[in-house]
Amino acid sequence: MENENNTPAYKRPDPYRLEAFMPGTVQEICVKEGEEVKKGQKVLVLDAMKMDNELLSPVNGIVKKICVEAGKSIPKHALLIEFAPLQ
């Protein structure tokens, strides 16, 4: 969908998908699939621009799928972790 200036319309991020904010290397995965997490809990450490960035869970939920491996380089916007709502 585009607006009148032919620029892409703003797409609200899906809170159940954690994506890389910049390219980097996954240093540590702090959760396991099926684990319950709280909003704000550290779930992954991403090394980007020589800094370790702790990525936090955006929601209270269940870790549905871990889409990366520790030690691997990833591009910007790569899907890191998918979450599912609590039942």
N, CA, C and O atoms as a Maestro MAE file, in Angstrom:
{
 s_m_m2io_version
 :::
 2.0.0
}

f_m_ct {
 s_m_title
 :::
 protein
 m_atom[348] {
  # First column is atom index #
  i_m_mmod_type
  r_m_x_coord
  r_m_y_coord
  r_m_z_coord
  i_m_residue_number
  s_m_chain_name
  s_m_pdb_residue_name
  s_m_pdb_atom_name
  i_m_atomic_number
  :::
  1 25 0.842 -1.178 0.000 1 A "MET " " N  " 7
  2 3 0.000 0.000 0.000 1 A "MET " " CA " 6
  3 2 0.886 1.239 0.000 1 A "MET " " C  " 6
  4 15 1.851 1.319 0.760 1 A "MET " " O  " 8
  5 25 0.556 2.205 -0.853 2 A "GLU " " N  " 7
  6 3 1.333 3.427 -0.951 2 A "GLU " " CA " 6
  7 2 0.436 4.622 -0.681 2 A "GLU " " C  " 6
  8 15 -0.781 4.551 -0.855 2 A "GLU " " O  " 8
  9 25 1.045 5.721 -0.254 3 A "ASN " " N  " 7
  10 3 0.273 6.945 -0.040 3 A "ASN " " CA " 6
  11 2 0.355 7.820 -1.286 3 A "ASN " " C  " 6
  12 15 0.870 7.379 -2.314 3 A "ASN " " O  " 8
  13 25 -0.138 9.034 -1.213 4 A "GLU " " N  " 7
  14 3 -0.204 9.900 -2.398 4 A "GLU " " CA " 6
  15 2 1.157 10.309 -2.937 4 A "GLU " " C  " 6
  16 15 1.244 10.739 -4.087 4 A "GLU " " O  " 8
  17 25 2.224 10.192 -2.153 5 A "ASN " " N  " 7
  18 3 3.576 10.541 -2.608 5 A "ASN " " CA " 6
  19 2 4.321 9.349 -3.179 5 A "ASN " " C  " 6
  20 15 5.520 9.433 -3.442 5 A "ASN " " O  " 8
  21 25 3.617 8.234 -3.375 6 A "ASN " " N  " 7
  22 3 4.206 6.994 -3.883 6 A "ASN " " CA " 6
  23 2 5.297 6.433 -2.977 6 A "ASN " " C  " 6
  24 15 6.192 5.724 -3.437 6 A "ASN " " O  " 8
  25 25 5.219 6.749 -1.707 7 A "THR " " N  " 7
  26 3 6.127 6.161 -0.729 7 A "THR " " CA " 6
  27 2 5.371 5.074 0.027 7 A "THR " " C  " 6
  28 15 4.158 5.172 0.207 7 A "THR " " O  " 8
  29 25 6.075 4.053 0.464 8 A "PRO " " N  " 7
  30 3 5.381 2.977 1.185 8 A "PRO " " CA " 6
  31 2 4.689 3.503 2.439 8 A "PRO " " C  " 6
  32 15 5.234 4.346 3.151 8 A "PRO " " O  " 8
  33 25 3.507 3.009 2.696 9 A "ALA " " N  " 7
  34 3 2.773 3.386 3.898 9 A "ALA " " CA " 6
  35 2 3.460 2.758 5.111 9 A "ALA " " C  " 6
  36 15 4.095 1.708 5.011 9 A "ALA " " O  " 8
  37 25 3.319 3.420 6.248 10 A "TYR " " N  " 7
  38 3 3.906 2.900 7.485 10 A "TYR " " CA " 6
  39 2 3.273 1.555 7.816 10 A "TYR " " C  " 6
  40 15 2.053 1.400 7.778 10 A "TYR " " O  " 8
  41 25 4.120 0.591 8.140 11 A "LYS " " N  " 7
  42 3 3.647 -0.737 8.535 11 A "LYS " " CA " 6
  43 2 4.030 -0.936 9.997 11 A "LYS " " C  " 6
  44 15 5.212 -0.971 10.339 11 A "LYS " " O  " 8
  45 25 3.024 -1.064 10.852 12 A "ARG " " N  " 7
  46 3 3.273 -1.257 12.278 12 A "ARG " " CA " 6
  47 2 3.972 -2.603 12.484 12 A "ARG " " C  " 6
  48 15 3.529 -3.615 11.940 12 A "ARG " " O  " 8
  49 25 5.058 -2.626 13.263 13 A "PRO " " N  " 7
  50 3 5.748 -3.893 13.505 13 A "PRO " " CA " 6
  51 2 4.855 -4.882 14.257 13 A "PRO " " C  " 6
  52 15 4.049 -4.498 15.105 13 A "PRO " " O  " 8
  53 25 5.019 -6.146 13.927 14 A "ASP " " N  " 7
  54 3 4.285 -7.204 14.617 14 A "ASP " " CA " 6
  55 2 4.967 -7.445 15.965 14 A "ASP " " C  " 6
  56 15 6.135 -7.834 15.987 14 A "ASP " " O  " 8
  57 25 4.281 -7.229 17.082 15 A "PRO " " N  " 7
  58 3 4.932 -7.385 18.391 15 A "PRO " " CA " 6
  59 2 5.340 -8.829 18.694 15 A "PRO " " C  " 6
  60 15 6.123 -9.065 19.614 15 A "PRO " " O  " 8
  61 25 4.826 -9.791 17.939 16 A "TYR " " N  " 7
  62 3 5.169 -11.188 18.170 16 A "TYR " " CA " 6
  63 2 6.335 -11.663 17.300 16 A "TYR " " C  " 6
  64 15 6.627 -12.857 17.244 16 A "TYR " " O  " 8
  65 25 7.002 -10.718 16.620 17 A "ARG " " N  " 7
  66 3 8.175 -11.026 15.797 17 A "ARG " " CA " 6
  67 2 9.307 -10.098 16.220 17 A "ARG " " C  " 6
  68 15 9.182 -8.877 16.126 17 A "ARG " " O  " 8
  69 25 10.402 -10.672 16.681 18 A "LEU " " N  " 7
  70 3 11.576 -9.880 17.048 18 A "LEU " " CA " 6
  71 2 12.536 -9.904 15.869 18 A "LEU " " C  " 6
  72 15 13.017 -10.965 15.472 18 A "LEU " " O  " 8
  73 25 12.815 -8.716 15.307 19 A "GLU " " N  " 7
  74 3 13.685 -8.600 14.140 19 A "GLU " " CA " 6
  75 2 14.937 -7.810 14.502 19 A "GLU " " C  " 6
  76 15 14.933 -7.002 15.431 19 A "GLU " " O  " 8
  77 25 16.005 -8.057 13.753 20 A "ALA " " N  " 7
  78 3 17.268 -7.353 13.974 20 A "ALA " " CA " 6
  79 2 17.126 -5.893 13.569 20 A "ALA " " C  " 6
  80 15 16.641 -5.593 12.478 20 A "ALA " " O  " 8
  81 25 17.544 -4.992 14.436 21 A "PHE " " N  " 7
  82 3 17.460 -3.563 14.149 21 A "PHE " " CA " 6
  83 2 18.626 -3.096 13.282 21 A "PHE " " C  " 6
  84 15 18.586 -2.002 12.719 21 A "PHE " " O  " 8
  85 25 19.675 -3.934 13.174 22 A "MET " " N  " 7
  86 3 20.820 -3.655 12.313 22 A "MET " " CA " 6
  87 2 21.571 -4.954 12.083 22 A "MET " " C  " 6
  88 15 21.356 -5.917 12.818 22 A "MET " " O  " 8
  89 25 22.448 -5.012 11.081 23 A "PRO " " N  " 7
  90 3 23.197 -6.245 10.866 23 A "PRO " " CA " 6
  91 2 24.133 -6.516 12.035 23 A "PRO " " C  " 6
  92 15 24.573 -5.590 12.716 23 A "PRO " " O  " 8
  93 25 24.431 -7.776 12.262 24 A "GLY " " N  " 7
  94 3 25.331 -8.119 13.355 24 A "GLY " " CA " 6
  95 2 25.542 -9.611 13.456 24 A "GLY " " C  " 6
  96 15 25.224 -10.364 12.535 24 A "GLY " " O  " 8
  97 25 26.082 -10.028 14.584 25 A "THR " " N  " 7
  98 3 26.345 -11.437 14.862 25 A "THR " " CA " 6
  99 2 25.620 -11.824 16.138 25 A "THR " " C  " 6
  100 15 25.717 -11.132 17.151 25 A "THR " " O  " 8
  101 25 24.899 -12.921 16.085 26 A "VAL " " N  " 7
  102 3 24.187 -13.421 17.268 26 A "VAL " " CA " 6
  103 2 25.231 -13.981 18.234 26 A "VAL " " C  " 6
  104 15 25.914 -14.954 17.916 26 A "VAL " " O  " 8
  105 25 25.352 -13.371 19.405 27 A "GLN " " N  " 7
  106 3 26.326 -13.811 20.399 27 A "GLN " " CA " 6
  107 2 25.768 -14.882 21.325 27 A "GLN " " C  " 6
  108 15 26.454 -15.845 21.668 27 A "GLN " " O  " 8
  109 25 24.510 -14.700 21.724 28 A "GLU " " N  " 7
  110 3 23.912 -15.610 22.713 28 A "GLU " " CA " 6
  111 2 22.400 -15.634 22.541 28 A "GLU " " C  " 6
  112 15 21.770 -14.600 22.320 28 A "GLU " " O  " 8
  113 25 21.835 -16.821 22.644 29 A "ILE " " N  " 7
  114 3 20.380 -16.978 22.679 29 A "ILE " " CA " 6
  115 2 20.041 -17.391 24.099 29 A "ILE " " C  " 6
  116 15 20.507 -18.425 24.578 29 A "ILE " " O  " 8
  117 25 19.235 -16.590 24.770 30 A "CYS " " N  " 7
  118 3 19.006 -16.744 26.206 30 A "CYS " " CA " 6
  119 2 17.724 -17.509 26.545 30 A "CYS " " C  " 6
  120 15 17.416 -17.691 27.723 30 A "CYS " " O  " 8
  121 25 16.987 -17.951 25.554 31 A "VAL " " N  " 7
  122 3 15.721 -18.669 25.778 31 A "VAL " " CA " 6
  123 2 15.674 -19.912 24.896 31 A "VAL " " C  " 6
  124 15 16.503 -20.091 24.003 31 A "VAL " " O  " 8
  125 25 14.700 -20.759 25.162 32 A "LYS " " N  " 7
  126 3 14.484 -21.971 24.366 32 A "LYS " " CA " 6
  127 2 13.070 -21.958 23.798 32 A "LYS " " C  " 6
  128 15 12.174 -21.324 24.356 32 A "LYS " " O  " 8
  129 25 12.878 -22.654 22.695 33 A "GLU " " N  " 7
  130 3 11.535 -22.767 22.132 33 A "GLU " " CA " 6
  131 2 10.608 -23.409 23.158 33 A "GLU " " C  " 6
  132 15 10.980 -24.365 23.837 33 A "GLU " " O  " 8
  133 25 9.393 -22.867 23.260 34 A "GLY " " N  " 7
  134 3 8.414 -23.369 24.215 34 A "GLY " " CA " 6
  135 2 8.484 -22.694 25.575 34 A "GLY " " C  " 6
  136 15 7.601 -22.897 26.408 34 A "GLY " " O  " 8
  137 25 9.508 -21.902 25.811 35 A "GLU " " N  " 7
  138 3 9.685 -21.224 27.096 35 A "GLU " " CA " 6
  139 2 8.757 -20.013 27.206 35 A "GLU " " C  " 6
  140 15 8.552 -19.288 26.232 35 A "GLU " " O  " 8
  141 25 8.207 -19.806 28.381 36 A "GLU " " N  " 7
  142 3 7.387 -18.623 28.640 36 A "GLU " " CA " 6
  143 2 8.305 -17.460 28.987 36 A "GLU " " C  " 6
  144 15 9.236 -17.608 29.778 36 A "GLU " " O  " 8
  145 25 8.034 -16.293 28.386 37 A "VAL " " N  " 7
  146 3 8.847 -15.105 28.649 37 A "VAL " " CA " 6
  147 2 7.959 -13.942 29.060 37 A "VAL " " C  " 6
  148 15 6.777 -13.885 28.721 37 A "VAL " " O  " 8
  149 25 8.554 -13.027 29.792 38 A "LYS " " N  " 7
  150 3 7.872 -11.796 30.215 38 A "LYS " " CA " 6
  151 2 8.351 -10.645 29.334 38 A "LYS " " C  " 6
  152 15 9.486 -10.656 28.859 38 A "LYS " " O  " 8
  153 25 7.495 -9.662 29.117 39 A "LYS " " N  " 7
  154 3 7.867 -8.473 28.365 39 A "LYS " " CA " 6
  155 2 9.054 -7.811 29.062 39 A "LYS " " C  " 6
  156 15 9.023 -7.590 30.273 39 A "LYS " " O  " 8
  157 25 10.099 -7.498 28.299 40 A "GLY " " N  " 7
  158 3 11.294 -6.880 28.861 40 A "GLY " " CA " 6
  159 2 12.373 -7.857 29.280 40 A "GLY " " C  " 6
  160 15 13.450 -7.433 29.700 40 A "GLY " " O  " 8
  161 25 12.116 -9.156 29.179 41 A "GLN " " N  " 7
  162 3 13.099 -10.179 29.544 41 A "GLN " " CA " 6
  163 2 14.146 -10.295 28.433 41 A "GLN " " C  " 6
  164 15 13.800 -10.267 27.252 41 A "GLN " " O  " 8
  165 25 15.417 -10.426 28.802 42 A "LYS " " N  " 7
  166 3 16.484 -10.600 27.812 42 A "LYS " " CA " 6
  167 2 16.299 -11.944 27.114 42 A "LYS " " C  " 6
  168 15 16.189 -12.984 27.764 42 A "LYS " " O  " 8
  169 25 16.267 -11.909 25.765 43 A "VAL " " N  " 7
  170 3 16.080 -13.142 25.009 43 A "VAL " " CA " 6
  171 2 17.251 -13.449 24.081 43 A "VAL " " C  " 6
  172 15 17.445 -14.598 23.683 43 A "VAL " " O  " 8
  173 25 18.038 -12.418 23.732 44 A "LEU " " N  " 7
  174 3 19.105 -12.630 22.759 44 A "LEU " " CA " 6
  175 2 20.134 -11.510 22.892 44 A "LEU " " C  " 6
  176 15 19.792 -10.384 23.255 44 A "LEU " " O  " 8
  177 25 21.392 -11.822 22.598 45 A "VAL " " N  " 7
  178 3 22.448 -10.806 22.577 45 A "VAL " " CA " 6
  179 2 22.981 -10.732 21.151 45 A "VAL " " C  " 6
  180 15 23.421 -11.734 20.586 45 A "VAL " " O  " 8
  181 25 22.933 -9.526 20.576 46 A "LEU " " N  " 7
  182 3 23.380 -9.287 19.208 46 A "LEU " " CA " 6
  183 2 24.585 -8.355 19.235 46 A "LEU " " C  " 6
  184 15 24.512 -7.251 19.774 46 A "LEU " " O  " 8
  185 25 25.697 -8.803 18.649 47 A "ASP " " N  " 7
  186 3 26.881 -7.958 18.532 47 A "ASP " " CA " 6
  187 2 26.740 -7.157 17.244 47 A "ASP " " C  " 6
  188 15 26.717 -7.722 16.150 47 A "ASP " " O  " 8
  189 25 26.646 -5.842 17.382 48 A "ALA " " N  " 7
  190 3 26.529 -4.961 16.224 48 A "ALA " " CA " 6
  191 2 27.418 -3.748 16.457 48 A "ALA " " C  " 6
  192 15 27.332 -3.097 17.498 48 A "ALA " " O  " 8
  193 25 28.258 -3.452 15.501 49 A "MET " " N  " 7
  194 3 29.183 -2.315 15.584 49 A "MET " " CA " 6
  195 2 30.066 -2.402 16.830 49 A "MET " " C  " 6
  196 15 30.305 -1.401 17.506 49 A "MET " " O  " 8
  197 25 30.542 -3.605 17.119 50 A "LYS " " N  " 7
  198 3 31.455 -3.873 18.241 50 A "LYS " " CA " 6
  199 2 30.823 -3.624 19.604 50 A "LYS " " C  " 6
  200 15 31.523 -3.381 20.586 50 A "LYS " " O  " 8
  201 25 29.490 -3.686 19.658 51 A "MET " " N  " 7
  202 3 28.787 -3.537 20.933 51 A "MET " " CA " 6
  203 2 27.836 -4.709 21.109 51 A "MET " " C  " 6
  204 15 27.172 -5.120 20.158 51 A "MET " " O  " 8
  205 25 27.767 -5.246 22.315 52 A "ASP " " N  " 7
  206 3 26.791 -6.286 22.619 52 A "ASP " " CA " 6
  207 2 25.476 -5.618 22.994 52 A "ASP " " C  " 6
  208 15 25.412 -4.843 23.948 52 A "ASP " " O  " 8
  209 25 24.437 -5.923 22.243 53 A "ASN " " N  " 7
  210 3 23.111 -5.343 22.465 53 A "ASN " " CA " 6
  211 2 22.185 -6.429 22.994 53 A "ASN " " C  " 6
  212 15 21.969 -7.444 22.333 53 A "ASN " " O  " 8
  213 25 21.639 -6.214 24.182 54 A "GLU " " N  " 7
  214 3 20.681 -7.160 24.753 54 A "GLU " " CA " 6
  215 2 19.310 -6.867 24.161 54 A "GLU " " C  " 6
  216 15 18.781 -5.768 24.331 54 A "GLU " " O  " 8
  217 25 18.733 -7.842 23.469 55 A "LEU " " N  " 7
  218 3 17.401 -7.678 22.902 55 A "LEU " " CA " 6
  219 2 16.396 -8.280 23.865 55 A "LEU " " C  " 6
  220 15 16.590 -9.380 24.382 55 A "LEU " " O  " 8
  221 25 15.323 -7.548 24.099 56 A "LEU " " N  " 7
  222 3 14.330 -7.915 25.102 56 A "LEU " " CA " 6
  223 2 13.041 -8.381 24.441 56 A "LEU " " C  " 6
  224 15 12.711 -7.977 23.326 56 A "LEU " " O  " 8
  225 25 12.329 -9.228 25.145 57 A "SER " " N  " 7
  226 3 11.036 -9.699 24.635 57 A "SER " " CA " 6
  227 2 10.071 -8.519 24.537 57 A "SER " " C  " 6
  228 15 9.914 -7.763 25.497 57 A "SER " " O  " 8
  229 25 9.420 -8.357 23.376 58 A "PRO " " N  " 7
  230 3 8.469 -7.253 23.226 58 A "PRO " " CA " 6
  231 2 7.104 -7.546 23.847 58 A "PRO " " C  " 6
  232 15 6.266 -6.650 23.951 58 A "PRO " " O  " 8
  233 25 6.872 -8.801 24.260 59 A "VAL " " N  " 7
  234 3 5.554 -9.218 24.762 59 A "VAL " " CA " 6
  235 2 5.692 -10.243 25.877 59 A "VAL " " C  " 6
  236 15 6.745 -10.859 26.042 59 A "VAL " " O  " 8
  237 25 4.616 -10.419 26.642 60 A "ASN " " N  " 7
  238 3 4.475 -11.596 27.491 60 A "ASN " " CA " 6
  239 2 3.997 -12.696 26.558 60 A "ASN " " C  " 6
  240 15 2.997 -12.518 25.863 60 A "ASN " " O  " 8
  241 25 4.682 -13.819 26.527 61 A "GLY " " N  " 7
  242 3 4.270 -14.875 25.609 61 A "GLY " " CA " 6
  243 2 5.118 -16.116 25.722 61 A "GLY " " C  " 6
  244 15 5.828 -16.328 26.705 61 A "GLY " " O  " 8
  245 25 5.025 -16.937 24.683 62 A "ILE " " N  " 7
  246 3 5.764 -18.196 24.573 62 A "ILE " " CA " 6
  247 2 6.713 -18.071 23.388 62 A "ILE " " C  " 6
  248 15 6.333 -17.537 22.346 62 A "ILE " " O  " 8
  249 25 7.937 -18.554 23.534 63 A "VAL " " N  " 7
  250 3 8.883 -18.571 22.414 63 A "VAL " " CA " 6
  251 2 8.398 -19.649 21.447 63 A "VAL " " C  " 6
  252 15 8.495 -20.844 21.726 63 A "VAL " " O  " 8
  253 25 7.881 -19.209 20.318 64 A "LYS " " N  " 7
  254 3 7.318 -20.131 19.314 64 A "LYS " " CA " 6
  255 2 8.430 -20.729 18.457 64 A "LYS " " C  " 6
  256 15 8.461 -21.938 18.230 64 A "LYS " " O  " 8
  257 25 9.354 -19.870 17.977 65 A "LYS " " N  " 7
  258 3 10.417 -20.356 17.093 65 A "LYS " " CA " 6
  259 2 11.632 -19.452 17.204 65 A "LYS " " C  " 6
  260 15 11.515 -18.227 17.183 65 A "LYS " " O  " 8
  261 25 12.798 -20.067 17.323 66 A "ILE " " N  " 7
  262 3 14.064 -19.338 17.278 66 A "ILE " " CA " 6
  263 2 14.599 -19.513 15.863 66 A "ILE " " C  " 6
  264 15 14.828 -20.637 15.418 66 A "ILE " " O  " 8
  265 25 14.797 -18.419 15.165 67 A "CYS " " N  " 7
  266 3 15.100 -18.451 13.737 67 A "CYS " " CA " 6
  267 2 16.577 -18.239 13.407 67 A "CYS " " C  " 6
  268 15 16.939 -18.174 12.232 67 A "CYS " " O  " 8
  269 25 17.430 -18.132 14.420 68 A "VAL " " N  " 7
  270 3 18.857 -17.886 14.212 68 A "VAL " " CA " 6
  271 2 19.671 -18.826 15.087 68 A "VAL " " C  " 6
  272 15 19.134 -19.510 15.958 68 A "VAL " " O  " 8
  273 25 20.978 -18.848 14.837 69 A "GLU " " N  " 7
  274 3 21.895 -19.654 15.645 69 A "GLU " " CA " 6
  275 2 22.986 -18.750 16.198 69 A "GLU " " C  " 6
  276 15 23.390 -17.784 15.549 69 A "GLU " " O  " 8
  277 25 23.461 -19.064 17.394 70 A "ALA " " N  " 7
  278 3 24.563 -18.312 17.986 70 A "ALA " " CA " 6
  279 2 25.791 -18.430 17.090 70 A "ALA " " C  " 6
  280 15 26.086 -19.497 16.553 70 A "ALA " " O  " 8
  281 25 26.502 -17.310 16.939 71 A "GLY " " N  " 7
  282 3 27.709 -17.283 16.129 71 A "GLY " " CA " 6
  283 2 27.474 -16.926 14.672 71 A "GLY " " C  " 6
  284 15 28.434 -16.708 13.933 71 A "GLY " " O  " 8
  285 25 26.229 -16.861 14.245 72 A "LYS " " N  " 7
  286 3 25.908 -16.562 12.847 72 A "LYS " " CA " 6
  287 2 25.717 -15.066 12.629 72 A "LYS " " C  " 6
  288 15 25.180 -14.368 13.489 72 A "LYS " " O  " 8
  289 25 26.161 -14.581 11.474 73 A "SER " " N  " 7
  290 3 25.922 -13.192 11.076 73 A "SER " " CA " 6
  291 2 24.530 -13.095 10.469 73 A "SER " " C  " 6
  292 15 24.079 -14.000 9.767 73 A "SER " " O  " 8
  293 25 23.861 -11.992 10.748 74 A "ILE " " N  " 7
  294 3 22.510 -11.795 10.235 74 A "ILE " " CA " 6
  295 2 22.384 -10.387 9.642 74 A "ILE " " C  " 6
  296 15 23.078 -9.466 10.072 74 A "ILE " " O  " 8
  297 25 21.493 -10.223 8.647 75 A "PRO " " N  " 7
  298 3 21.281 -8.897 8.057 75 A "PRO " " CA " 6
  299 2 20.260 -8.090 8.864 75 A "PRO " " C  " 6
  300 15 19.566 -8.626 9.728 75 A "PRO " " O  " 8
  301 25 20.186 -6.807 8.563 76 A "LYS " " N  " 7
  302 3 19.171 -5.939 9.162 76 A "LYS " " CA " 6
  303 2 17.787 -6.494 8.808 76 A "LYS " " C  " 6
  304 15 17.576 -6.975 7.694 76 A "LYS " " O  " 8
  305 25 16.870 -6.429 9.733 77 A "HIS " " N  " 7
  306 3 15.478 -6.885 9.607 77 A "HIS " " CA " 6
  307 2 15.326 -8.404 9.587 77 A "HIS " " C  " 6
  308 15 14.230 -8.903 9.331 77 A "HIS " " O  " 8
  309 25 16.395 -9.145 9.849 78 A "ALA " " N  " 7
  310 3 16.277 -10.608 9.901 78 A "ALA " " CA " 6
  311 2 15.364 -10.989 11.055 78 A "ALA " " C  " 6
  312 15 15.428 -10.393 12.130 78 A "ALA " " O  " 8
  313 25 14.521 -11.978 10.831 79 A "LEU " " N  " 7
  314 3 13.651 -12.482 11.889 79 A "LEU " " CA " 6
  315 2 14.504 -13.290 12.857 79 A "LEU " " C  " 6
  316 15 15.165 -14.250 12.460 79 A "LEU " " O  " 8
  317 25 14.487 -12.899 14.124 80 A "LEU " " N  " 7
  318 3 15.292 -13.561 15.147 80 A "LEU " " CA " 6
  319 2 14.468 -14.582 15.928 80 A "LEU " " C  " 6
  320 15 14.831 -15.755 16.016 80 A "LEU " " O  " 8
  321 25 13.358 -14.116 16.490 81 A "ILE " " N  " 7
  322 3 12.514 -14.980 17.323 81 A "ILE " " CA " 6
  323 2 11.050 -14.648 17.056 81 A "ILE " " C  " 6
  324 15 10.672 -13.484 16.927 81 A "ILE " " O  " 8
  325 25 10.237 -15.697 16.976 82 A "GLU " " N  " 7
  326 3 8.786 -15.529 16.892 82 A "GLU " " CA " 6
  327 2 8.174 -15.925 18.222 82 A "GLU " " C  " 6
  328 15 8.592 -16.906 18.837 82 A "GLU " " O  " 8
  329 25 7.187 -15.167 18.666 83 A "PHE " " N  " 7
  330 3 6.504 -15.436 19.922 83 A "PHE " " CA " 6
  331 2 5.043 -15.783 19.649 83 A "PHE " " C  " 6
  332 15 4.491 -15.426 18.608 83 A "PHE " " O  " 8
  333 25 4.436 -16.475 20.585 84 A "ALA " " N  " 7
  334 3 3.012 -16.764 20.528 84 A "ALA " " CA " 6
  335 2 2.367 -16.187 21.789 84 A "ALA " " C  " 6
  336 15 3.003 -16.127 22.841 84 A "ALA " " O  " 8
  337 25 1.112 -15.766 21.683 85 A "PRO " " N  " 7
  338 3 0.429 -15.233 22.880 85 A "PRO " " CA " 6
  339 2 0.278 -16.325 23.949 85 A "PRO " " C  " 6
  340 15 0.219 -17.517 23.647 85 A "PRO " " O  " 8
  341 25 0.219 -15.877 25.197 86 A "LEU " " N  " 7
  342 3 -0.068 -16.810 26.292 86 A "LEU " " CA " 6
  343 2 -1.514 -17.291 26.149 86 A "LEU " " C  " 6
  344 15 -2.389 -16.532 25.734 86 A "LEU " " O  " 8
  345 25 -1.750 -18.527 26.486 87 A "GLN " " N  " 7
  346 3 -3.123 -19.080 26.400 87 A "GLN " " CA " 6
  347 2 -3.908 -18.749 27.638 87 A "GLN " " C  " 6
  348 15 -5.074 -19.126 27.749 87 A "GLN " " O  " 8
  :::
 }
 m_bond[347] {
  # First column is bond index #
  i_m_from
  i_m_to
  i_m_order
  :::
  1 1 2 1
  2 2 3 1
  3 3 4 2
  4 3 5 1
  5 5 6 1
  6 6 7 1
  7 7 8 2
  8 7 9 1
  9 9 10 1
  10 10 11 1
  11 11 12 2
  12 11 13 1
  13 13 14 1
  14 14 15 1
  15 15 16 2
  16 15 17 1
  17 17 18 1
  18 18 19 1
  19 19 20 2
  20 19 21 1
  21 21 22 1
  22 22 23 1
  23 23 24 2
  24 23 25 1
  25 25 26 1
  26 26 27 1
  27 27 28 2
  28 27 29 1
  29 29 30 1
  30 30 31 1
  31 31 32 2
  32 31 33 1
  33 33 34 1
  34 34 35 1
  35 35 36 2
  36 35 37 1
  37 37 38 1
  38 38 39 1
  39 39 40 2
  40 39 41 1
  41 41 42 1
  42 42 43 1
  43 43 44 2
  44 43 45 1
  45 45 46 1
  46 46 47 1
  47 47 48 2
  48 47 49 1
  49 49 50 1
  50 50 51 1
  51 51 52 2
  52 51 53 1
  53 53 54 1
  54 54 55 1
  55 55 56 2
  56 55 57 1
  57 57 58 1
  58 58 59 1
  59 59 60 2
  60 59 61 1
  61 61 62 1
  62 62 63 1
  63 63 64 2
  64 63 65 1
  65 65 66 1
  66 66 67 1
  67 67 68 2
  68 67 69 1
  69 69 70 1
  70 70 71 1
  71 71 72 2
  72 71 73 1
  73 73 74 1
  74 74 75 1
  75 75 76 2
  76 75 77 1
  77 77 78 1
  78 78 79 1
  79 79 80 2
  80 79 81 1
  81 81 82 1
  82 82 83 1
  83 83 84 2
  84 83 85 1
  85 85 86 1
  86 86 87 1
  87 87 88 2
  88 87 89 1
  89 89 90 1
  90 90 91 1
  91 91 92 2
  92 91 93 1
  93 93 94 1
  94 94 95 1
  95 95 96 2
  96 95 97 1
  97 97 98 1
  98 98 99 1
  99 99 100 2
  100 99 101 1
  101 101 102 1
  102 102 103 1
  103 103 104 2
  104 103 105 1
  105 105 106 1
  106 106 107 1
  107 107 108 2
  108 107 109 1
  109 109 110 1
  110 110 111 1
  111 111 112 2
  112 111 113 1
  113 113 114 1
  114 114 115 1
  115 115 116 2
  116 115 117 1
  117 117 118 1
  118 118 119 1
  119 119 120 2
  120 119 121 1
  121 121 122 1
  122 122 123 1
  123 123 124 2
  124 123 125 1
  125 125 126 1
  126 126 127 1
  127 127 128 2
  128 127 129 1
  129 129 130 1
  130 130 131 1
  131 131 132 2
  132 131 133 1
  133 133 134 1
  134 134 135 1
  135 135 136 2
  136 135 137 1
  137 137 138 1
  138 138 139 1
  139 139 140 2
  140 139 141 1
  141 141 142 1
  142 142 143 1
  143 143 144 2
  144 143 145 1
  145 145 146 1
  146 146 147 1
  147 147 148 2
  148 147 149 1
  149 149 150 1
  150 150 151 1
  151 151 152 2
  152 151 153 1
  153 153 154 1
  154 154 155 1
  155 155 156 2
  156 155 157 1
  157 157 158 1
  158 158 159 1
  159 159 160 2
  160 159 161 1
  161 161 162 1
  162 162 163 1
  163 163 164 2
  164 163 165 1
  165 165 166 1
  166 166 167 1
  167 167 168 2
  168 167 169 1
  169 169 170 1
  170 170 171 1
  171 171 172 2
  172 171 173 1
  173 173 174 1
  174 174 175 1
  175 175 176 2
  176 175 177 1
  177 177 178 1
  178 178 179 1
  179 179 180 2
  180 179 181 1
  181 181 182 1
  182 182 183 1
  183 183 184 2
  184 183 185 1
  185 185 186 1
  186 186 187 1
  187 187 188 2
  188 187 189 1
  189 189 190 1
  190 190 191 1
  191 191 192 2
  192 191 193 1
  193 193 194 1
  194 194 195 1
  195 195 196 2
  196 195 197 1
  197 197 198 1
  198 198 199 1
  199 199 200 2
  200 199 201 1
  201 201 202 1
  202 202 203 1
  203 203 204 2
  204 203 205 1
  205 205 206 1
  206 206 207 1
  207 207 208 2
  208 207 209 1
  209 209 210 1
  210 210 211 1
  211 211 212 2
  212 211 213 1
  213 213 214 1
  214 214 215 1
  215 215 216 2
  216 215 217 1
  217 217 218 1
  218 218 219 1
  219 219 220 2
  220 219 221 1
  221 221 222 1
  222 222 223 1
  223 223 224 2
  224 223 225 1
  225 225 226 1
  226 226 227 1
  227 227 228 2
  228 227 229 1
  229 229 230 1
  230 230 231 1
  231 231 232 2
  232 231 233 1
  233 233 234 1
  234 234 235 1
  235 235 236 2
  236 235 237 1
  237 237 238 1
  238 238 239 1
  239 239 240 2
  240 239 241 1
  241 241 242 1
  242 242 243 1
  243 243 244 2
  244 243 245 1
  245 245 246 1
  246 246 247 1
  247 247 248 2
  248 247 249 1
  249 249 250 1
  250 250 251 1
  251 251 252 2
  252 251 253 1
  253 253 254 1
  254 254 255 1
  255 255 256 2
  256 255 257 1
  257 257 258 1
  258 258 259 1
  259 259 260 2
  260 259 261 1
  261 261 262 1
  262 262 263 1
  263 263 264 2
  264 263 265 1
  265 265 266 1
  266 266 267 1
  267 267 268 2
  268 267 269 1
  269 269 270 1
  270 270 271 1
  271 271 272 2
  272 271 273 1
  273 273 274 1
  274 274 275 1
  275 275 276 2
  276 275 277 1
  277 277 278 1
  278 278 279 1
  279 279 280 2
  280 279 281 1
  281 281 282 1
  282 282 283 1
  283 283 284 2
  284 283 285 1
  285 285 286 1
  286 286 287 1
  287 287 288 2
  288 287 289 1
  289 289 290 1
  290 290 291 1
  291 291 292 2
  292 291 293 1
  293 293 294 1
  294 294 295 1
  295 295 296 2
  296 295 297 1
  297 297 298 1
  298 298 299 1
  299 299 300 2
  300 299 301 1
  301 301 302 1
  302 302 303 1
  303 303 304 2
  304 303 305 1
  305 305 306 1
  306 306 307 1
  307 307 308 2
  308 307 309 1
  309 309 310 1
  310 310 311 1
  311 311 312 2
  312 311 313 1
  313 313 314 1
  314 314 315 1
  315 315 316 2
  316 315 317 1
  317 317 318 1
  318 318 319 1
  319 319 320 2
  320 319 321 1
  321 321 322 1
  322 322 323 1
  323 323 324 2
  324 323 325 1
  325 325 326 1
  326 326 327 1
  327 327 328 2
  328 327 329 1
  329 329 330 1
  330 330 331 1
  331 331 332 2
  332 331 333 1
  333 333 334 1
  334 334 335 1
  335 335 336 2
  336 335 337 1
  337 337 338 1
  338 338 339 1
  339 339 340 2
  340 339 341 1
  341 341 342 1
  342 342 343 1
  343 343 344 2
  344 343 345 1
  345 345 346 1
  346 346 347 1
  347 347 348 2
  :::
 }
}
